[in-house]
Amino acid sequence: MIAITSSHTTDERIQEIVQHIERFGVAAHVSKGTDRTVIGIIGQADSALAEQLRAMKDVENVIKISKSYKLASRDFHPDNTVIKIKDVEIGGDQLVVMGGPCAVESPEQIDLIARLVKAAGGQVLRGGAFKPRTGPYSFQGVGVEGLEMMAEAGKKHGLLTITEVMTPEYVDICAEHADILQVGTRNMQNFDLLRKLGSIQTPVLLKRGFSSTYDEFLNAAEYILAGGNPNVMLCERGIRTFESYTRNTLDLSAVPVLQSLSHLPVIADPSHGTGRRELVEPMCRASVAAGADGLIIEMHNDPDNSMTGDGVQSLFPDQFANLLVDLEKLGAVLGRKFDTPKQRIVRGEDAASWLTESELAAAGR
């Protein structure tokens, strides 16, 4: 249930209404929009409370919300949530690109990739320190060392960082090193992890489970929001279907659907959504055209020799840079702010080394 107050209602009056609501043993969450203030009532509110609210001064309307997720619902929070991290805004007019490898492999590797992400115009460096793998003998990541490597690379090159957290025990240390914490598809309904993430304020990128409905996805986000962390992003990363040509089926309709149901920013992951390098670029463009607030893209300096085996879905650095130039043009048409340095990135002396246009000029090449 939500109570909607008139536009001229003072903060003091809103607090009086909140106190009245809480006398009924339920929680009240205030969401201030541009035209109105919405007070969400979380818990089992009886009809007596609804009738009293309707009769109160400054309450324009009381609406029952039938959805099981309340705080994630656009009914509760009509305006888009914008998450501000340093100088990057996610969920507003700015298009945000997160780029980097599936996993942090070494200090040299993550430093090189961070330099290339920055040169291309990306704002966030992605990389996994702990890797949930289907097979127990596959590379599982380098752990805390990887967090430290990525944090150092992000700081050096002026990038935010995002990494996956897998268990409640690692939330605090991951939050200490990264600006955004990612919950992978396998952990979307790891409720202990979600509750722990609700107890901190570090932004969370919640990936949709590969067999989850929109309702299940938004209820997972509700766990984090209900715990007190309002900084949640939803990520569509593909779902499992009968099709075997692609790794998953990227559900592009999820972008507008989630934006109609929820106020939370929506990010698309065409790398995991397709699992095929040649499909990542067109699906990135399609995701932005569908209204995505940002993209998370796998890019590797030597994808054919990636330690995770996910190189088949990782862009080469020059492809990543060219894609971001295309996204700037597309963003201008759609009213999205996105500026790239437009630096050409070319292969160096060997297959794994890359140079930016400015570095080539400095070397006289």
NORQUIJO-V979939 format. One record per backbone hydrogen bond with DSSP energy under -0.5 kcal/mol. CO is the residue of the C=O (numbers start at 1). NH is the residue of the N-H. Records with the same first field share a line. If there is no record, write none. Layout:
CO=NH ; NH
This chain:
1=41
2=63
3=5 ; 39
4=60 ; 61
5=37
6=9
10=14
11=15
12=16
13=17
14=18
15=19
16=20
17=21
18=22
19=23
20=23
21=24 ; 26
22=25
27=42
29=40
31=33 ; 38
36=33
37=5
38=31 ; 40
39=3
40=29 ; 42
41=43
42=27
43=45
46=49 ; 50
47=51
48=52
49=53
50=54
51=55
52=56
53=56
56=59
58=6 ; 60
61=4
63=2
64=66
68=70
70=73
72=263
73=77
81=83
82=84
83=85 ; 90
85=88
88=85
89=91
90=83
93=337
94=91
96=295
97=99 ; 123 ; 124
98=297
99=126
100=299
102=128
106=110
107=111
108=112
109=113
110=114
111=115
112=116
113=117
114=118
115=119
116=120
117=121 ; 122
118=121
119=343
123=160
124=99 ; 126
125=162
128=104
129=143
130=132
131=133
135=138
140=131
142=145
143=146 ; 147
144=148
145=149
146=150
147=151
148=152
149=153
150=154
151=155
152=156
153=157
154=158 ; 159
155=158
160=125
161=179 ; 180
162=127
163=182
167=170
168=171
170=174
171=175
172=176
173=177
174=177 ; 178
179=203
180=163
181=205
182=165 ; 184
183=207
184=187
185=188
187=190
189=191
190=194
191=195
192=196
193=197
194=198
195=199
196=199
197=200
203=181
204=206 ; 233
205=183 ; 207
206=235
209=212
210=240
213=217
214=218
215=219
216=220
217=221
218=222
219=223
220=224
221=225
222=226
223=227
224=229
225=228
228=230
230=232
231=204
232=265
233=206
234=267
235=208 ; 237
236=269
239=249
248=250
249=239 ; 251
250=252
251=254
252=255 ; 256
253=257
254=258
255=259
256=260
257=261
258=262
261=74
263=81
265=234
266=293 ; 294
267=236
268=296
269=273
270=274 ; 275
271=275
274=247
276=279 ; 280
277=280 ; 281
279=283
280=284
281=285
282=286
283=287
284=288
285=289
286=290
287=291 ; 292
288=291
293=96
294=268
295=98
296=271
297=100
298=315
300=303
302=305
303=306
306=309
310=313
311=314
312=277
315=300
316=320
317=321
318=322
319=323
320=324
321=325
322=326
323=327
324=328
325=329
326=330
327=331
328=332
329=333
330=334
331=335 ; 336
336=338
337=95
344=357
346=355
350=353
353=348
355=346
356=360
357=361
358=362
359=363
360=365
361=364
